[in-house]
């Protein structure tokens, strides 16, 4: 076969293949429907209302009636605070319900759909008098949809569970759960936690002169629990305040309970928080299942909130500063310590001001190295209260350890305390004739170590 003949045969085969492909493509195009010919089921708009036109929402079975006024939605004949954003969200859903399909047209029985005794029933009324009445029955077997009917329409529709459940409006679902004012810990001027005779009362006090001595470590004092006011440990106090911040209602239990005893509110804790702008005053009762029963003072209704029992059970000793007497060294001229065989006469001598200021440190008349002097000072001011005296207050007796500061603070030239023998393990802290706390005896060993390690300038 010649070369030209082979070329002709190959070319003919190619043409036949191309022609066959063209025929197949034409056939496919003829038999395949175009996009415009495809039929998809369309959603059915079951409700079509302008949300702003709805002025009345009625739930006949529960006699709940909501009416829209100039200040928003309110429960007719009641003073409940309503969550306006929640109502608006629910209403938007009710005004724009789409059905997935008609399940059955005019069924003879509604029992299979739970619509013979609907689980939810609602009536929407517009300002023009138009009414839309909806009924919700059972969920579908997949639980993703719900059977719904509309008054005046005999058909049963299938709608998403999300839309169907909005028909079931309840008072608890729309009441405002954010009934607690917000505050910042630093703004709290007064805090009170009280049950019976037990009371924690804390307040800011910018006038306390001892604060200057403590280098402004403390901003609040505790009163009532002890004979004398005591500085509050700021970190622990703020931790307690955090317990009562950002509270929201979990359950609306009873609006007019016959008895408060089941909730522990017949003998409640009282929590009071005040800033310049807000007051929070609640009564708290029993706690169970992660919730605490509460009332607002002068309000009969009972609610539940998150469990606040740990905060309610706070003891005064948990909150106080544990330093026996903490004093800023900048306010000290002399410090005298005596006890357990040690005598320390410490003195700080100062010359000049500002950048020219010079300080010299002396122990028993000898000039001490600054680092070692401050280590001893730290050991003395670091004496920590370990416990309350079980039989407090006890009568002041003869002291065994004495600490006496002479200060450069106007109006407060002196500060002092002494430690009295209590038992083998503890001293009793005598602060101005008041004895309520115990300090462990081994703490004195830290003072002894610092004194033994004292170094002096040549």
Buried (B, 14 or more C-beta within 10 A) or exposed (E): EEEEEEEEEEEEEEEEEEEEEEEEEEEEEEEEEEEEEEEEEEEBEBBEBEBEBBBBBBBEEEEBBBBBEEEEBBBEEEEEEBBBEBBBEBBEBBBBBBBBEEBBEEBEEBEBBBBEEBBBBBBBBBEEEEEBBBBBBBBBEEEEBBBBBBEEEEBBBBBBBEBBBBBBBEBEBBBBBEBBEEBEBEEBEBBBBBBEEEBBBBBBBEEBEBBBBBEEBBBBBBBBBBBEBBBBBBEBBBBBBEBBBEBEBBEBBBEEBEEBEBBBBEEBBBBBBBBEEEEBBBBBBBBEEEBBBBBBEEBEBBBBBBBBBEBBEBEBBEBBBBBBBBBBBEBBBBBBBBBEEEEBBBBBEEEEEEEEEEEBBBBEEEBBBBEBBBBBBEBBBBBEBBEBBEEBBBEBEEBBBBBBBBBEBEEBEEBBBBBBBBEEEBBBBBBEEBBBBBBBBEBBEBBBEBBEEBEBEE
